[in-house]
Amino acid sequence: MNEYSSQIESFLNFLRDCEEKNRMAALEEIEMDSRTQDILHNIELNENSQYDYICQGFTLAETRKRRRKAKNTKEITRPICDWVHENQKVINTLEQLLGTVRKAEKRTQNRTYKNKTRIMDGLLE
């Protein structure tokens, strides 16, 4: 019977997950930008062998791919995060709704009935 609360909970978890992914993607993008600068400054300022250039090139390519993935994630989740921030009252209301629905579901699981008459006394023997 908890199918209703689980749907509300899934949506709230989705919103939280988007916010977390957006935050992590922003940090990843910054880290990959810093790594890019480190590699480029090493190429610019140090003597490197041909092997060093090859290794730095592969590392730079992988770093840029990771940066692009983080940037894409950030871009995709940004509208969702903006909506969450603009509708915080709605989110709070959904969380209250979740609590109310969970309570109702719990009540229905433990429901018992006390007979008001004695009609059942002779029927179930």
Contact map, one row per residue, 1 for C-alpha under 8 A:
11110000000000000000000000000000000000000000000000000000000000000000000000000000000000000000000000000000100010000000000000000
11111100000000000000000000000000000000000000000000000000000000000000000000000000000000000000000000000100100000000000000000000
11111110000000000000000000000000000000000000000000000000000000000000000000000000000000000000000000000000000000000000000000000
11111111000000000000000000000000000000000000000000000000000000000000000000000000000000000000000000001000000000000000000000000
01111111100000000000000000000000000000000000000000000000000000000000000000000000000000000000000001001100000000000000000000000
01111111110000000000000000000000000000000000000000000000000000000000000000000000000000000000000000000000000000000000000000000
00111111111000000000000000000000000000000000000000000000000000000000000000000000000000000000000000000000000000000000000000000
00011111111100000000000000000000000000000000000000000000000000000000000000000000000000000000010001000000000000000000000000000
00001111111110000000000000000000000000000000000000000000000000000000000000000000000000000000000001000000000000000000000000000
00000111111111000000000000000000000000000000000000000000000000000000000000000000000000000000000000000000000000000000000000000
00000011111111100000000000000000000000000000000000000000000000000000000000000000000000000000000000000000000000000000000000000
00000001111111110000000000000000000000000000000000000000000000000000000000000000000000000010011000000000000000000000000000000
00000000111111111000000000000000000000000000000000000000000000000000000000000000000000000000000000000000000000000000000000000
00000000011111111100000000000000000000000000000000000000000000000000000000000000000000000000000000000000000000000000000000000
00000000001111111110000000000000000000000000000000000000000000000000000000000001100100000000000000000000000000000000000000000
00000000000111111111000000000000000000000000000000000000000000000000000000000000000000000000000000000000000000000000000000000
00000000000011111111100000000000000000000000000000000000000000000000000000000000000000000000000000000000000000000000000000000
00000000000001111111110000000000000000000000000000000000000000000000000000001001100000000000000000000000000000000000000000000
00000000000000111111111000000000000000000000000000000000000000000000000000001001100000000000000000000000000000000000000000000
00000000000000011111111100000000000000000000000000000000000000000000000000000000000000000000000000000000000000000000000000000
00000000000000001111111110000000000000000000000000000000000000000000000011001000000000000000000000000000000000000000000000000
00000000000000000111111111000000000000000000000000000000000000000000000011001100100000000000000000000000000000000000000000000
00000000000000000011111111100000000000000000000000000000000000000000000001000000000000000000000000000000000000000000000000000
00000000000000000001111111110000000000000000000000000000000000000000000000000000000000000000000000000000000000000000000000000
00000000000000000000111111111000000000000000000000000000000000000000011011000000000000000000000000000000000000000000000000000
00000000000000000000011111111100000000000000000000000000000000000000011001000000000000000000000000000000000000000000000000000
00000000000000000000001111111110000000000000000000000000000000000000000000000000000000000000000000000000000000000000000000000
00000000000000000000000111111111000000000000000000000000000000000110010000000000000000000000000000000000000000000000000000000
00000000000000000000000011111111100000000000000000000000000000000111011000000000000000000000000000000000000000000000000000000
00000000000000000000000001111111110000000000000000000000000000000000000000000000000000000000000000000000000000000000000000000
00000000000000000000000000111111111000000000000000000000000000000000000000000000000000000000000000000000000000000000000000000
00000000000000000000000000011111111100000000000000000000000000110110000000000000000000000000000000000000000000000000000000000
00000000000000000000000000001111111110000000000000000000000000000010000000000000000000000000000000000000000000000000000000000
00000000000000000000000000000111111111000000000000000000000000000000000000000000000000000000000000000000000000000000000000000
00000000000000000000000000000011111111100000000000000000000000100000000000000000000000000000000000000000000000000000000000000
00000000000000000000000000000001111111110000000000000000000100110000000000000000000000000000000000000000000000000000000000000
00000000000000000000000000000000111111111000000000000000000000000000000000000000000000000000000000000000000000000000000000000
00000000000000000000000000000000011111111100000000000000000000000000000000000000000000000000000000000000000000000000000000000
00000000000000000000000000000000001111111110000000000001000100000000000000000000000000000000000000000000000000000000000000000
00000000000000000000000000000000000111111111000000000000000000000000000000000000000000000000000000000000000000000000000000000
00000000000000000000000000000000000011111111110000000000000000000000000000000000000000000000000000000000000000000000000000000
00000000000000000000000000000000000001111111110000000000000000000000000000000000000000000000000000000000000000000000000000000
00000000000000000000000000000000000000111111111100001000000000000000000000000000000000000000000000000000000000000000000000000
00000000000000000000000000000000000000011111110000000000000000000000000000000000000000000000000000000000000000000000000000000
00000000000000000000000000000000000000001111111000000000000000000000000000000000000000000000000000000000000000000000000000000
00000000000000000000000000000000000000001111111100000000000000000000000000000000000000000000000000000000000000000000000000000
00000000000000000000000000000000000000000010111110000000000000000000000000000000000000000000000000000000000000000000000000000
00000000000000000000000000000000000000000010011111111000000000000000000000000000000000000000000000000000000000000000000000000
00000000000000000000000000000000000000000000001111111000000000000000000000000000000000000000000000000000000000000000000000000
00000000000000000000000000000000000000000000000111111100000000000000000000000000000000000000000000000000000000000000000000000
00000000000000000000000000000000000000000000000111111110000000000000000000000000000000000000000000000000000000000000000000000
00000000000000000000000000000000000000000000000111111111000000000000000000000000000000000000000000000000000000000000000000000
00000000000000000000000000000000000000000010000111111111100000000000000000000000000000000000000000000000000000000000000000000
00000000000000000000000000000000000000000000000001111111110000000000000000000000000000000000000000000000000000000000000000000
00000000000000000000000000000000000000000000000000111111111000000000000000000000000000000000000000000000000000000000000000000
00000000000000000000000000000000000000100000000000011111111100000000000000000000000000000000000000000000000000000000000000000
00000000000000000000000000000000000000000000000000001111111110000000000000000000000000000000000000000000000000000000000000000
00000000000000000000000000000000000000000000000000000111111111000000000000000000000000000000000000000000000000000000000000000
00000000000000000000000000000000000000000000000000000011111111100000000000000000000000000000000000000000000000000000000000000
00000000000000000000000000000000000100100000000000000001111111110000000000000000000000000000000000000000000000000000000000000
00000000000000000000000000000000000000000000000000000000111111111000000000000000000000000000000000000000000000000000000000000
00000000000000000000000000000000000000000000000000000000011111111100000000000000000000000000000000000000000000000000000000000
00000000000000000000000000000001001100000000000000000000001111111110000000000000000000000000000000000000000000000000000000000
00000000000000000000000000000001000100000000000000000000000111111111000000000000000000000000000000000000000000000000000000000
00000000000000000000000000000000000000000000000000000000000011111111100000000000000000000000000000000000000000000000000000000
00000000000000000000000000011001000000000000000000000000000001111111110000000000000000000000000000000000000000000000000000000
00000000000000000000000000011001100000000000000000000000000000111111111000000000000000000000000000000000000000000000000000000
00000000000000000000000000001000000000000000000000000000000000011111111100000000000000000000000000000000000000000000000000000
00000000000000000000000000000000000000000000000000000000000000001111111110000000000000000000000000000000000000000000000000000
00000000000000000000000011011000000000000000000000000000000000000111111111000000000000000000000000000000000000000000000000000
00000000000000000000000011001000000000000000000000000000000000000011111111100000000000000000000000000000000000000000000000000
00000000000000000000000000000000000000000000000000000000000000000001111111110000000000000000000000000000000000000000000000000
00000000000000000000110010000000000000000000000000000000000000000000111111111000000000000000000000000000000000000000000000000
00000000000000000000111011000000000000000000000000000000000000000000011111111100000000000000000000000000000000000000000000000
00000000000000000000000000000000000000000000000000000000000000000000001111111110000000000000000000000000000000000000000000000
00000000000000000000000000000000000000000000000000000000000000000000000111111111000000000000000000000000000000000000000000000
00000000000000000110110000000000000000000000000000000000000000000000000011111111100000000000000000000000000000000000000000000
00000000000000000000010000000000000000000000000000000000000000000000000001111111110000000000000000000000000000000000000000000
00000000000000000000000000000000000000000000000000000000000000000000000000111111111000000000000000000000000000000000000000000
00000000000000100110000000000000000000000000000000000000000000000000000000011111111100000000000000000000000000000000000000000
00000000000000100110010000000000000000000000000000000000000000000000000000001111111110000000000000000000000000000000000000000
00000000000000000000000000000000000000000000000000000000000000000000000000000111111111000000000000000000000000000000000000000
00000000000000000000000000000000000000000000000000000000000000000000000000000011111111100000000000000000000000000000000000000
00000000000000100000000000000000000000000000000000000000000000000000000000000001111111110010000000000000000000000000000000000
00000000000000000000000000000000000000000000000000000000000000000000000000000000111111110000000000000000000000000000000000000
00000000000000000000000000000000000000000000000000000000000000000000000000000000011111110000000000000000000000000000000000000
00000000000000000000000000000000000000000000000000000000000000000000000000000000001111111110000000000000000000000000000000000
00000000000000000000000000000000000000000000000000000000000000000000000000000000000111111111000000000000000000000000000000000
00000000000000000000000000000000000000000000000000000000000000000000000000000000000000111111100000000000000000000000000000000
00000000000000000000000000000000000000000000000000000000000000000000000000000000000000111111110000000000000000000000000000000
00000000000100000000000000000000000000000000000000000000000000000000000000000000000100111111111000000000000000000000000000000
00000000000000000000000000000000000000000000000000000000000000000000000000000000000000011111111100000000000000000000000000000
00000000000000000000000000000000000000000000000000000000000000000000000000000000000000001111111110000000000000000000000000000
00000001000100000000000000000000000000000000000000000000000000000000000000000000000000000111111111000000000000000000000000000
00000000000100000000000000000000000000000000000000000000000000000000000000000000000000000011111111100000000000000000000000000
00000000000000000000000000000000000000000000000000000000000000000000000000000000000000000001111111110000000000000000000000000
00000000000000000000000000000000000000000000000000000000000000000000000000000000000000000000111111111000000000000000000000000
00001001100000000000000000000000000000000000000000000000000000000000000000000000000000000000011111111100000000000000000000000
00000000000000000000000000000000000000000000000000000000000000000000000000000000000000000000001111111110000000000000000000000
00000000000000000000000000000000000000000000000000000000000000000000000000000000000000000000000111111111000000000000000000000
00011000000000000000000000000000000000000000000000000000000000000000000000000000000000000000000011111111100000000000000000000
01001000000000000000000000000000000000000000000000000000000000000000000000000000000000000000000001111111110000000000000000000
00000000000000000000000000000000000000000000000000000000000000000000000000000000000000000000000000111111111000000000000000000
00000000000000000000000000000000000000000000000000000000000000000000000000000000000000000000000000011111111100000000000000000
11000000000000000000000000000000000000000000000000000000000000000000000000000000000000000000000000001111111110000000000000000
00000000000000000000000000000000000000000000000000000000000000000000000000000000000000000000000000000111111111000000000000000
00000000000000000000000000000000000000000000000000000000000000000000000000000000000000000000000000000011111111100000000000000
00000000000000000000000000000000000000000000000000000000000000000000000000000000000000000000000000000001111111100000000000000
10000000000000000000000000000000000000000000000000000000000000000000000000000000000000000000000000000000111111100000000000000
00000000000000000000000000000000000000000000000000000000000000000000000000000000000000000000000000000000011111110000000000000
00000000000000000000000000000000000000000000000000000000000000000000000000000000000000000000000000000000001111111000000000000
00000000000000000000000000000000000000000000000000000000000000000000000000000000000000000000000000000000000001111100000000000
00000000000000000000000000000000000000000000000000000000000000000000000000000000000000000000000000000000000000111110000000000
00000000000000000000000000000000000000000000000000000000000000000000000000000000000000000000000000000000000000011111000000000
00000000000000000000000000000000000000000000000000000000000000000000000000000000000000000000000000000000000000001111110000000
00000000000000000000000000000000000000000000000000000000000000000000000000000000000000000000000000000000000000000111110000000
00000000000000000000000000000000000000000000000000000000000000000000000000000000000000000000000000000000000000000011111100000
00000000000000000000000000000000000000000000000000000000000000000000000000000000000000000000000000000000000000000011111110000
00000000000000000000000000000000000000000000000000000000000000000000000000000000000000000000000000000000000000000000111111100
00000000000000000000000000000000000000000000000000000000000000000000000000000000000000000000000000000000000000000000111111110
00000000000000000000000000000000000000000000000000000000000000000000000000000000000000000000000000000000000000000000011111111
00000000000000000000000000000000000000000000000000000000000000000000000000000000000000000000000000000000000000000000001111111
00000000000000000000000000000000000000000000000000000000000000000000000000000000000000000000000000000000000000000000001111111
00000000000000000000000000000000000000000000000000000000000000000000000000000000000000000000000000000000000000000000000111111
00000000000000000000000000000000000000000000000000000000000000000000000000000000000000000000000000000000000000000000000011111
